[in-house]
Amino acid sequence: MSLSGDRLARAERRAERARARLRATAEELKARLTPRQLLDDALDEVRRIGESGAEQAKQHPVAVAGLGALLSALTLWLRRRKRHRETDAAPESLPIERAKPRSRRSR
């Protein structure tokens, strides 16, 4: 199956236009993927999310207060748990009578 001269020329022109579009797309992607541009895009997204979050907080103050209380309770619980583990891991810090092993009779 061979192409006539006219059909071949049209196919070559289409192929050249496709290659030109591909080069333009590659250049555009190259410009968009620079570290500076990626940072700018990320910062824009963080700002957008922050603005949206602030607006949601204004509309739902009770939910924000509840979330704050939940985070405070979680923080206190984690601190107490850490202290409890630290005292369990260090028997020398316990009073002497609690650190003594039990005799066989008391079991």
LINRAPE-V429665 format. One record per residue. PHI is phi in degrees with one decimal (* if undefined). Layout:
phi = [PHI,PHI]
//
This chain:
phi = [*,-109.5,-94.4,-71.0,-56.7,-67.7,-65.2,-64.4,-63.5,-63.7,-63.1,-66.4,-65.5,-61.7,-63.8,-65.8,-63.7,-63.9,-63.9,-64.9,-63.7,-63.4,-62.4,-63.6,-62.9,-63.2,-65.9,-64.1,-63.4,-61.3,-68.6,-74.8,-100.1,-73.8,-54.8,-63.9,-66.6,-61.9,-63.9,-59.6,-62.9,-64.4,-64.5,-60.4,-67.0,-63.3,-61.8,-62.1,-65.4,-62.5,-64.6,-65.0,-64.5,-65.2,-64.8,-63.6,-64.3,-66.0,-77.4,-132.5,-65.5,-66.2,-63.3,-64.9,-63.7,-63.4,-64.5,-61.6,-64.9,-62.9,-65.0,-64.1,-62.6,-63.0,-62.4,-62.2,-62.4,-64.9,-64.7,-63.8,-63.9,-63.7,-61.6,-62.5,-65.7,-64.1,-72.4,-68.7,-81.7,-121.5,-64.8,-68.4,-86.3,-83.5,-59.5,-58.8,-64.2,-82.1,-84.6,-70.9,-72.2,-77.2,-78.1,-67.3,-67.8,-80.6,-81.0]
//
